[in-house]
Amino acid sequence: MNYFQGLVDPSVRWKDLAWLRGLTALPIVLKGILTAEDALLAAHHGCHVWVSNHGGRQLDTAVSSIEALPEVVDAVGDQVEVYLDGGVTRGTDVLKALALGARCVFLGRAALWGLAAGGEAGVRRTLDLLEGEVRLALALCGKQNLSQVGRDLVRR
């Protein structure tokens, strides 16, 4: 079998979510959603949406997560929660994602860089720096808290 063919199971279908839903009462989050169409299908199947291009390494020409976010948020509205990861390395990245409608922003590389630089203490330091950057960005935007953040902060 070709190695690359083994990376994706072609038998997985949207209807398989019913089987998974039957196994758990926990929320189901689908990661890798980059289009309004897939976001609507996820919401239709009762799943939260995680906007991610998996670090951009899976498909060189994939849209960035932050570019896909507004379309996804507009599609699902308040039906389900929308999360984001990918390319988040600064507090301003977090603020932009929240302004565009993400409910939560996940960090990958930044936390790994902190871990590589200083172990657990490095991760803590990285998170502290990001929190400080978010607070500074809020202040520079004239906002007191995240509830005041909206799309008006981001120009495309």
Backbone hydrogen bonds, N-H to C=O, Kabsch-Sander energy under -0.5 kcal/mol:
donor,donor_aa,acceptor,acceptor_aa,energy
6,G,2,N,-1.2
6,G,3,Y,-0.5
7,L,4,F,-1.2
8,V,5,Q,-0.7
12,V,9,D,-1.4
16,D,13,R,-1.6
17,L,14,W,-1.9
18,A,15,K,-1.3
19,W,15,K,-0.6
20,L,16,D,-1.9
21,R,17,L,-3.0
22,G,18,A,-1.6
23,L,19,W,-0.5
23,L,20,L,-1.4
24,T,20,L,-0.8
24,T,21,R,-0.6
30,L,48,H,-2.5
31,K,29,V,-0.6
32,G,50,W,-2.0
33,I,50,W,-1.7
39,A,35,T,-2.1
40,L,36,A,-2.6
41,L,37,E,-2.0
42,A,38,D,-2.5
43,A,39,A,-2.5
44,H,40,L,-2.7
45,H,41,L,-1.6
46,G,43,A,-2.0
47,C,42,A,-2.8
48,H,28,I,-2.7
49,V,81,E,-2.6
50,W,30,L,-2.8
51,V,49,V,-0.6
51,V,83,Y,-3.0
52,S,33,I,-0.7
52,S,50,W,-0.5
56,G,53,N,-1.6
57,R,54,H,-0.9
58,Q,53,N,-0.7
62,A,59,L,-2.5
68,A,64,S,-1.8
69,L,65,S,-1.7
72,V,68,A,-1.9
73,V,69,L,-2.8
74,D,70,P,-2.7
75,A,71,E,-1.8
76,V,72,V,-2.1
77,G,73,V,-2.2
79,Q,76,V,-2.5
83,Y,49,V,-2.9
84,L,104,C,-1.6
85,D,51,V,-1.8
89,T,87,G,-1.0
93,D,90,R,-0.6
94,V,90,R,-1.5
95,L,91,G,-2.4
96,K,92,T,-2.4
97,A,93,D,-2.2
98,L,94,V,-2.4
99,A,95,L,-2.5
100,L,96,K,-1.9
101,G,98,L,-1.3
102,A,97,A,-2.5
103,R,82,V,-3.8
104,C,82,V,-0.8
106,F,84,L,-3.1
110,A,88,V,-0.6
112,L,108,G,-2.2
113,W,109,R,-3.2
114,G,110,A,-2.1
115,L,111,A,-2.4
116,A,112,L,-2.8
117,A,113,W,-2.2
118,G,114,G,-2.3
119,G,115,L,-2.6
121,A,118,G,-0.7
122,G,118,G,-1.1
123,V,119,G,-1.8
124,R,120,E,-2.4
125,R,121,A,-2.4
126,T,122,G,-2.3
127,L,123,V,-2.6
128,D,124,R,-2.5
129,L,125,R,-2.7
130,L,126,T,-2.5
131,E,127,L,-2.5
132,G,128,D,-2.4
133,E,129,L,-2.4
134,V,130,L,-2.4
135,R,131,E,-2.4
136,L,132,G,-2.5
137,A,133,E,-2.6
138,L,134,V,-2.6
139,A,135,R,-2.2
140,L,136,L,-2.7
141,C,137,A,-1.5
142,G,139,A,-1.4
143,K,138,L,-2.8
148,Q,145,N,-1.6
149,V,146,L,-1.7
153,L,150,G,-2.0
154,V,151,R,-2.1
